[in-house]
Amino acid sequence: MARSSQEYRTSIWVDWCPGCGNYGILSAVTQALAELELDPRSTVIVSGIGCSGKTPHFVNVSGVHTLHGRAIPFALGIKLANPDLTVIVHGGDGDLLGIGAGHFVAMGRRNVDITVVLHDNRVYGLTKGQASPTLPYGVKTKALVHPNIHYAVNPVALALASGYTFVARGYALDVKHLKELLKRAIRHKGAAFIDVLQPCPTFNDVHTPDYYRKITYYLDERGWDPTVREPAEAGEKLEHAFRLALEDERLALGVFYENPHIPTFEERISSMVAVYPRISPATSPVEREGRSLLSAEAFEELFRDYLIEVKPREPAA
């Protein structure tokens, strides 16, 4: 029996500001999870700090609300400990591209099978609207005394450069389109990234729904095929995706790049450690016949058989 999106909503009151783009993202997430019929117990949402950090509170799946900028390393640990889980990261533009920028880059180059969703409202909404890393140079939002003196990070271009093998951009107020992007990203085997443009009606009076209505267009309208069909065409597809990402007069919505031919981090580990992921850290037995397996002798056996040679212990004097 198909699941309904309401099954994926908790009873916790959603306390984002009226008109916040996070409502659209939340709706798209629950609809995507329902249509994919994902097991709530085997699905994990991980967040950092910021307005987006509350997302795990509102979605009825396993969830972790972690430290500022640290959602990705938490998610990576969860995924590697149990590769059977579906893991999704939700973070803001300040969380993922400010304090968490190093983790964001490392995630791409590792190509771990995790979906990262960036709530991109171009301000630090939770702390009263300071300029975030995605606010363009020279823009003055209502909370800034002077126009922004920093140049902006381009999330899509950074994801492409970092090695994410699925890169897309959605819009929080086009829930149907965003839901389809989420489904495609979750199905993708490898590091998937979606930059979600979202209005912040409380602190960003520049990038409003009217602004996004005028500046956005859909890649499908240009007939862009982002999927790498053969490994030999990866370079050409990536180069074109970069050109699309660097457009500034208009902002494209849709999938920029999708390469299913790059091995995931989990697959590369499996090639080195044969028992992984069949026996991953989360599924390994911890006792046998009532006796703990976590002894020094057991660790030595595992290291000797699968990693490095262990010298025999010297007999006690």
Secondary structure as a PSIPRED ss2 file (coil, helix, strand):
# PSIPRED VFORMAT (PSIPRED V4.0)

   1 M C   1.000  0.000  0.000
   2 A C   1.000  0.000  0.000
   3 R C   1.000  0.000  0.000
   4 S C   1.000  0.000  0.000
   5 S H   0.000  1.000  0.000
   6 Q H   0.000  1.000  0.000
   7 E H   0.000  1.000  0.000
   8 Y H   0.000  1.000  0.000
   9 R E   0.000  0.000  1.000
  10 T C   1.000  0.000  0.000
  11 S C   1.000  0.000  0.000
  12 I C   1.000  0.000  0.000
  13 W C   1.000  0.000  0.000
  14 V C   1.000  0.000  0.000
  15 D C   1.000  0.000  0.000
  16 W C   1.000  0.000  0.000
  17 C C   1.000  0.000  0.000
  18 P C   1.000  0.000  0.000
  19 G C   1.000  0.000  0.000
  20 C C   1.000  0.000  0.000
  21 G C   1.000  0.000  0.000
  22 N H   0.000  1.000  0.000
  23 Y H   0.000  1.000  0.000
  24 G H   0.000  1.000  0.000
  25 I H   0.000  1.000  0.000
  26 L H   0.000  1.000  0.000
  27 S H   0.000  1.000  0.000
  28 A H   0.000  1.000  0.000
  29 V H   0.000  1.000  0.000
  30 T H   0.000  1.000  0.000
  31 Q H   0.000  1.000  0.000
  32 A H   0.000  1.000  0.000
  33 L H   0.000  1.000  0.000
  34 A H   0.000  1.000  0.000
  35 E H   0.000  1.000  0.000
  36 L H   0.000  1.000  0.000
  37 E C   1.000  0.000  0.000
  38 L C   1.000  0.000  0.000
  39 D C   1.000  0.000  0.000
  40 P H   0.000  1.000  0.000
  41 R H   0.000  1.000  0.000
  42 S H   0.000  1.000  0.000
  43 T E   0.000  0.000  1.000
  44 V E   0.000  0.000  1.000
  45 I E   0.000  0.000  1.000
  46 V E   0.000  0.000  1.000
  47 S E   0.000  0.000  1.000
  48 G C   1.000  0.000  0.000
  49 I C   1.000  0.000  0.000
  50 G C   1.000  0.000  0.000
  51 C H   0.000  1.000  0.000
  52 S H   0.000  1.000  0.000
  53 G H   0.000  1.000  0.000
  54 K H   0.000  1.000  0.000
  55 T H   0.000  1.000  0.000
  56 P H   0.000  1.000  0.000
  57 H H   0.000  1.000  0.000
  58 F H   0.000  1.000  0.000
  59 V E   0.000  0.000  1.000
  60 N C   1.000  0.000  0.000
  61 V C   1.000  0.000  0.000
  62 S E   0.000  0.000  1.000
  63 G E   0.000  0.000  1.000
  64 V E   0.000  0.000  1.000
  65 H E   0.000  0.000  1.000
  66 T C   1.000  0.000  0.000
  67 L C   1.000  0.000  0.000
  68 H C   1.000  0.000  0.000
  69 G C   1.000  0.000  0.000
  70 R C   1.000  0.000  0.000
  71 A H   0.000  1.000  0.000
  72 I H   0.000  1.000  0.000
  73 P H   0.000  1.000  0.000
  74 F H   0.000  1.000  0.000
  75 A H   0.000  1.000  0.000
  76 L H   0.000  1.000  0.000
  77 G H   0.000  1.000  0.000
  78 I H   0.000  1.000  0.000
  79 K H   0.000  1.000  0.000
  80 L H   0.000  1.000  0.000
  81 A H   0.000  1.000  0.000
  82 N C   1.000  0.000  0.000
  83 P C   1.000  0.000  0.000
  84 D C   1.000  0.000  0.000
  85 L C   1.000  0.000  0.000
  86 T E   0.000  0.000  1.000
  87 V E   0.000  0.000  1.000
  88 I E   0.000  0.000  1.000
  89 V E   0.000  0.000  1.000
  90 H E   0.000  0.000  1.000
  91 G E   0.000  0.000  1.000
  92 G E   0.000  0.000  1.000
  93 D H   0.000  1.000  0.000
  94 G H   0.000  1.000  0.000
  95 D H   0.000  1.000  0.000
  96 L H   0.000  1.000  0.000
  97 L H   0.000  1.000  0.000
  98 G H   0.000  1.000  0.000
  99 I H   0.000  1.000  0.000
 100 G C   1.000  0.000  0.000
 101 A H   0.000  1.000  0.000
 102 G H   0.000  1.000  0.000
 103 H H   0.000  1.000  0.000
 104 F H   0.000  1.000  0.000
 105 V H   0.000  1.000  0.000
 106 A H   0.000  1.000  0.000
 107 M H   0.000  1.000  0.000
 108 G H   0.000  1.000  0.000
 109 R H   0.000  1.000  0.000
 110 R H   0.000  1.000  0.000
 111 N C   1.000  0.000  0.000
 112 V C   1.000  0.000  0.000
 113 D C   1.000  0.000  0.000
 114 I C   1.000  0.000  0.000
 115 T E   0.000  0.000  1.000
 116 V E   0.000  0.000  1.000
 117 V E   0.000  0.000  1.000
 118 L E   0.000  0.000  1.000
 119 H E   0.000  0.000  1.000
 120 D E   0.000  0.000  1.000
 121 N C   1.000  0.000  0.000
 122 R C   1.000  0.000  0.000
 123 V E   0.000  0.000  1.000
 124 Y E   0.000  0.000  1.000
 125 G H   0.000  1.000  0.000
 126 L H   0.000  1.000  0.000
 127 T H   0.000  1.000  0.000
 128 K C   1.000  0.000  0.000
 129 G C   1.000  0.000  0.000
 130 Q E   0.000  0.000  1.000
 131 A E   0.000  0.000  1.000
 132 S C   1.000  0.000  0.000
 133 P C   1.000  0.000  0.000
 134 T C   1.000  0.000  0.000
 135 L C   1.000  0.000  0.000
 136 P C   1.000  0.000  0.000
 137 Y C   1.000  0.000  0.000
 138 G C   1.000  0.000  0.000
 139 V C   1.000  0.000  0.000
 140 K C   1.000  0.000  0.000
 141 T C   1.000  0.000  0.000
 142 K C   1.000  0.000  0.000
 143 A C   1.000  0.000  0.000
 144 L C   1.000  0.000  0.000
 145 V C   1.000  0.000  0.000
 146 H C   1.000  0.000  0.000
 147 P C   1.000  0.000  0.000
 148 N C   1.000  0.000  0.000
 149 I C   1.000  0.000  0.000
 150 H C   1.000  0.000  0.000
 151 Y C   1.000  0.000  0.000
 152 A C   1.000  0.000  0.000
 153 V C   1.000  0.000  0.000
 154 N C   1.000  0.000  0.000
 155 P H   0.000  1.000  0.000
 156 V H   0.000  1.000  0.000
 157 A H   0.000  1.000  0.000
 158 L H   0.000  1.000  0.000
 159 A H   0.000  1.000  0.000
 160 L H   0.000  1.000  0.000
 161 A H   0.000  1.000  0.000
 162 S H   0.000  1.000  0.000
 163 G C   1.000  0.000  0.000
 164 Y C   1.000  0.000  0.000
 165 T C   1.000  0.000  0.000
 166 F E   0.000  0.000  1.000
 167 V E   0.000  0.000  1.000
 168 A E   0.000  0.000  1.000
 169 R E   0.000  0.000  1.000
 170 G E   0.000  0.000  1.000
 171 Y E   0.000  0.000  1.000
 172 A C   1.000  0.000  0.000
 173 L C   1.000  0.000  0.000
 174 D C   1.000  0.000  0.000
 175 V H   0.000  1.000  0.000
 176 K H   0.000  1.000  0.000
 177 H H   0.000  1.000  0.000
 178 L H   0.000  1.000  0.000
 179 K H   0.000  1.000  0.000
 180 E H   0.000  1.000  0.000
 181 L H   0.000  1.000  0.000
 182 L H   0.000  1.000  0.000
 183 K H   0.000  1.000  0.000
 184 R H   0.000  1.000  0.000
 185 A H   0.000  1.000  0.000
 186 I H   0.000  1.000  0.000
 187 R H   0.000  1.000  0.000
 188 H C   1.000  0.000  0.000
 189 K C   1.000  0.000  0.000
 190 G C   1.000  0.000  0.000
 191 A C   1.000  0.000  0.000
 192 A E   0.000  0.000  1.000
 193 F E   0.000  0.000  1.000
 194 I E   0.000  0.000  1.000
 195 D E   0.000  0.000  1.000
 196 V E   0.000  0.000  1.000
 197 L E   0.000  0.000  1.000
 198 Q C   1.000  0.000  0.000
 199 P C   1.000  0.000  0.000
 200 C C   1.000  0.000  0.000
 201 P C   1.000  0.000  0.000
 202 T C   1.000  0.000  0.000
 203 F C   1.000  0.000  0.000
 204 N C   1.000  0.000  0.000
 205 D C   1.000  0.000  0.000
 206 V C   1.000  0.000  0.000
 207 H C   1.000  0.000  0.000
 208 T C   1.000  0.000  0.000
 209 P H   0.000  1.000  0.000
 210 D H   0.000  1.000  0.000
 211 Y H   0.000  1.000  0.000
 212 Y H   0.000  1.000  0.000
 213 R H   0.000  1.000  0.000
 214 K H   0.000  1.000  0.000
 215 I H   0.000  1.000  0.000
 216 T E   0.000  0.000  1.000
 217 Y E   0.000  0.000  1.000
 218 Y E   0.000  0.000  1.000
 219 L H   0.000  1.000  0.000
 220 D H   0.000  1.000  0.000
 221 E H   0.000  1.000  0.000
 222 R H   0.000  1.000  0.000
 223 G C   1.000  0.000  0.000
 224 W C   1.000  0.000  0.000
 225 D C   1.000  0.000  0.000
 226 P C   1.000  0.000  0.000
 227 T E   0.000  0.000  1.000
 228 V C   1.000  0.000  0.000
 229 R C   1.000  0.000  0.000
 230 E C   1.000  0.000  0.000
 231 P H   0.000  1.000  0.000
 232 A H   0.000  1.000  0.000
 233 E H   0.000  1.000  0.000
 234 A H   0.000  1.000  0.000
 235 G H   0.000  1.000  0.000
 236 E H   0.000  1.000  0.000
 237 K H   0.000  1.000  0.000
 238 L H   0.000  1.000  0.000
 239 E H   0.000  1.000  0.000
 240 H H   0.000  1.000  0.000
 241 A H   0.000  1.000  0.000
 242 F H   0.000  1.000  0.000
 243 R H   0.000  1.000  0.000
 244 L H   0.000  1.000  0.000
 245 A H   0.000  1.000  0.000
 246 L C   1.000  0.000  0.000
 247 E C   1.000  0.000  0.000
 248 D C   1.000  0.000  0.000
 249 E C   1.000  0.000  0.000
 250 R C   1.000  0.000  0.000
 251 L E   0.000  0.000  1.000
 252 A E   0.000  0.000  1.000
 253 L E   0.000  0.000  1.000
 254 G E   0.000  0.000  1.000
 255 V E   0.000  0.000  1.000
 256 F E   0.000  0.000  1.000
 257 Y E   0.000  0.000  1.000
 258 E E   0.000  0.000  1.000
 259 N C   1.000  0.000  0.000
 260 P C   1.000  0.000  0.000
 261 H C   1.000  0.000  0.000
 262 I C   1.000  0.000  0.000
 263 P C   1.000  0.000  0.000
 264 T C   1.000  0.000  0.000
 265 F H   0.000  1.000  0.000
 266 E H   0.000  1.000  0.000
 267 E H   0.000  1.000  0.000
 268 R H   0.000  1.000  0.000
 269 I H   0.000  1.000  0.000
 270 S H   0.000  1.000  0.000
 271 S H   0.000  1.000  0.000
 272 M H   0.000  1.000  0.000
 273 V C   1.000  0.000  0.000
 274 A C   1.000  0.000  0.000
 275 V C   1.000  0.000  0.000
 276 Y C   1.000  0.000  0.000
 277 P C   1.000  0.000  0.000
 278 R C   1.000  0.000  0.000
 279 I C   1.000  0.000  0.000
 280 S C   1.000  0.000  0.000
 281 P C   1.000  0.000  0.000
 282 A C   1.000  0.000  0.000
 283 T C   1.000  0.000  0.000
 284 S C   1.000  0.000  0.000
 285 P C   1.000  0.000  0.000
 286 V C   1.000  0.000  0.000
 287 E E   0.000  0.000  1.000
 288 R E   0.000  0.000  1.000
 289 E C   1.000  0.000  0.000
 290 G C   1.000  0.000  0.000
 291 R E   0.000  0.000  1.000
 292 S E   0.000  0.000  1.000
 293 L C   1.000  0.000  0.000
 294 L C   1.000  0.000  0.000
 295 S C   1.000  0.000  0.000
 296 A H   0.000  1.000  0.000
 297 E H   0.000  1.000  0.000
 298 A H   0.000  1.000  0.000
 299 F H   0.000  1.000  0.000
 300 E H   0.000  1.000  0.000
 301 E H   0.000  1.000  0.000
 302 L H   0.000  1.000  0.000
 303 F H   0.000  1.000  0.000
 304 R H   0.000  1.000  0.000
 305 D H   0.000  1.000  0.000
 306 Y H   0.000  1.000  0.000
 307 L H   0.000  1.000  0.000
 308 I C   1.000  0.000  0.000
 309 E C   1.000  0.000  0.000
 310 V C   1.000  0.000  0.000
 311 K C   1.000  0.000  0.000
 312 P C   1.000  0.000  0.000
 313 R C   1.000  0.000  0.000
 314 E C   1.000  0.000  0.000
 315 P C   1.000  0.000  0.000
 316 A C   1.000  0.000  0.000
 317 A C   1.000  0.000  0.000
